[in-house]
Amino acid sequence: MEAALNGLAGAVKQSATKEAIIQARDAVKTLATSEDVSIPFVREKCLAAFELAFDKGNDKAAHYAVEGVQALLRDTRFHSTSIESPNYNLPTQVLSSVTGVAQWNSQLQCHCLTLLVEMVCSAELRVSLQEVEECLELYMRVFGSTRDESARVSARAAVSQSITGYCSNRYSAAVSYTILKFSIMN
């Protein structure tokens, strides 16, 4: 995360984005030194900086923003084990930061769709059916808004991969629960 924020800081010129990066860095530092900080708050600060980079940044800034979102999805420091309000869980926060994906360039759209598929298909994250539906809507918006064939192919693939991954994860969880329940009863 720190590398993505540092790279992003060097790639942007807008003062609002620079300020958001400073706030995100401070939040990440606080997370490392204190147990009192809210993980959703840290994610919110990081995603605010990444969203500004996606919407107003250049290609280099967008690259670092993609790396940052990837770090949020993969690094367990940013996964909360407590029960969170639905508005503050990781998938919802990520989705709210990429709502402008239909207006981005096609390369960034493809990267973003890949991140969303990774999120939906992750066995470590709790993704609700509503969040899957929101992802599907974003994929369809990208498909409908671009003439670039690579982005359209990515959007179609994202739909099928997300549905398959989500259903597979739900099935695995149900089978595991059934096996556990059966073993306890016997």
C-alpha positions in Angstrom: 0.0 0.0 0.0 2.8 2.4 1.0 4.5 1.9 -2.4 1.3 2.6 -4.3 0.7 5.8 -2.3 4.3 6.9 -2.7 4.2 6.3 -6.4 0.9 8.0 -6.8 2.2 11.1 -4.9 5.0 11.4 -7.5 2.6 11.0 -10.4 -0.1 13.6 -9.7 -0.1 17.4 -9.7 -3.6 18.3 -8.5 -3.6 19.7 -5.0 -6.8 17.9 -4.0 -5.3 14.5 -5.0 -2.0 15.3 -3.2 -4.0 16.2 0.0 -6.0 13.0 -0.3 -2.7 11.0 -0.6 -1.3 12.7 2.5 -4.4 11.8 4.4 -4.2 8.2 3.1 -0.6 7.9 4.1 -1.3 9.2 7.6 -4.2 6.7 8.0 -2.0 3.8 6.9 0.7 4.9 9.3 -1.8 5.1 12.1 -3.1 1.6 11.3 0.5 0.3 11.7 1.1 2.0 15.0 -2.3 2.0 16.7 -5.1 -0.6 17.3 -7.7 2.1 17.8 -8.0 3.1 14.2 -11.0 1.9 12.2 -10.0 -0.2 9.2 -13.0 1.1 7.1 -11.7 4.6 7.8 -8.2 3.7 6.5 -9.7 2.1 3.4 -12.0 5.2 2.9 -9.0 7.5 2.9 -6.9 5.3 0.6 -9.8 4.8 -1.8 -10.5 8.6 -1.9 -7.0 9.2 -3.2 -7.3 6.4 -5.7 -10.7 7.6 -7.0 -9.2 11.1 -7.6 -6.3 9.5 -9.5 -8.8 7.4 -11.6 -11.0 10.3 -12.4 -8.5 13.2 -12.8 -5.0 11.6 -13.0 -2.8 10.6 -15.9 -2.0 7.0 -17.0 0.9 6.7 -14.5 -1.3 7.9 -11.6 -4.0 5.4 -12.6 -1.4 2.6 -12.6 -0.5 3.4 -9.0 -4.2 3.6 -8.1 -4.8 0.2 -9.6 -1.9 -1.1 -7.5 -3.4 0.5 -4.4 -6.8 -1.1 -4.9 -5.1 -4.4 -5.5 -3.2 -4.0 -2.2 -6.5 -3.3 -0.4 -8.0 -6.4 -1.8 -5.0 -8.7 -1.1 -3.5 -7.3 2.1 -5.2 -8.7 5.2 -4.3 -5.6 7.1 -7.2 -3.9 5.3 -9.7 -6.7 5.8 -11.9 -6.3 8.8 -12.9 -9.3 10.9 -15.6 -7.4 12.7 -19.1 -7.1 11.5 -19.3 -3.9 9.6 -22.2 -1.7 8.4 -22.9 -2.8 4.8 -21.8 0.7 3.6 -18.3 0.3 5.2 -17.3 -3.2 4.1 -14.5 -3.6 1.6 -16.4 -4.6 -1.5 -18.9 -1.7 -1.1 -16.1 0.8 -0.5 -14.2 -0.4 -3.6 -17.4 -0.3 -5.7 -18.1 3.3 -4.7 -14.6 4.4 -5.7 -14.9 3.0 -9.3 -18.3 4.2 -10.3 -16.8 6.4 -13.0 -15.3 3.5 -14.8 -17.5 4.0 -17.9 -15.7 7.3 -18.6 -12.1 6.1 -18.2 -9.8 5.0 -21.0 -10.1 1.4 -22.2 -6.9 0.2 -20.7 -7.9 1.5 -17.2 -11.4 0.0 -17.7 -9.8 -3.4 -18.3 -7.6 -3.1 -15.2 -10.6 -2.1 -13.1 -12.8 -4.9 -14.4 -10.0 -7.3 -13.5 -9.9 -5.9 -10.0 -13.6 -6.3 -9.6 -13.6 -9.9 -10.8 -10.7 -10.6 -8.4 -12.8 -9.1 -5.6 -16.0 -11.0 -6.4 -14.1 -14.3 -6.9 -12.1 -14.0 -3.7 -12.7 -16.7 -1.1 -11.3 -14.4 1.6 -13.7 -11.6 1.1 -17.4 -11.6 2.0 -19.2 -10.4 -1.1 -22.9 -10.0 -1.0 -25.3 -10.8 -3.8 -26.1 -7.0 -4.0 -22.4 -6.2 -4.5 -22.2 -8.8 -7.3 -25.2 -7.2 -8.9 -23.5 -3.8 -8.7 -20.4 -5.2 -10.3 -22.5 -6.7 -13.1 -24.2 -3.3 -13.6 -20.7 -1.7 -13.9 -19.6 -4.3 -16.4 -22.7 -3.7 -18.5 -22.1 0.1 -18.3 -18.5 -0.3 -19.5 -19.7 -2.6 -22.3 -22.4 -0.1 -23.4 -20.2 3.0 -23.2 -17.1 1.9 -25.2 -16.4 1.0 -28.8 -13.0 -0.4 -27.8 -13.1 -4.2 -28.5 -10.7 -5.1 -25.7 -12.9 -3.3 -23.1 -16.0 -5.0 -24.5 -14.4 -8.4 -24.3 -13.2 -7.7 -20.8 -16.7 -6.7 -19.7 -18.3 -9.8 -21.2 -15.6 -12.0 -19.6 -16.0 -10.2 -16.3 -19.8 -11.0 -16.2 -19.3 -14.7 -16.7 -16.2 -15.0 -14.4 -18.0 -13.1 -11.6 -21.1 -15.1 -11.7 -19.2 -18.4 -11.9 -16.8 -17.3 -9.1 -19.5 -16.1 -6.8 -21.6 -19.2 -7.2 -18.6 -21.5 -6.8 -17.7 -19.7 -3.5 -21.3 -19.9 -2.2 -21.4 -23.6 -3.1 -18.1 -24.3 -1.4 -19.2 -22.5 1.7 -22.5 -24.4 1.8 -20.7 -27.8 1.3 -18.2 -26.9 4.1 -21.1 -25.9 6.4 -23.0 -29.1 5.7 -19.9 -31.3 6.3 -19.2 -29.4 9.5 -22.8 -29.7 10.7 -22.9 -33.4 9.8 -19.6 -34.1 11.7 -20.8 -32.3 14.8 -24.1 -34.3 14.8 -22.3 -37.6 14.6 
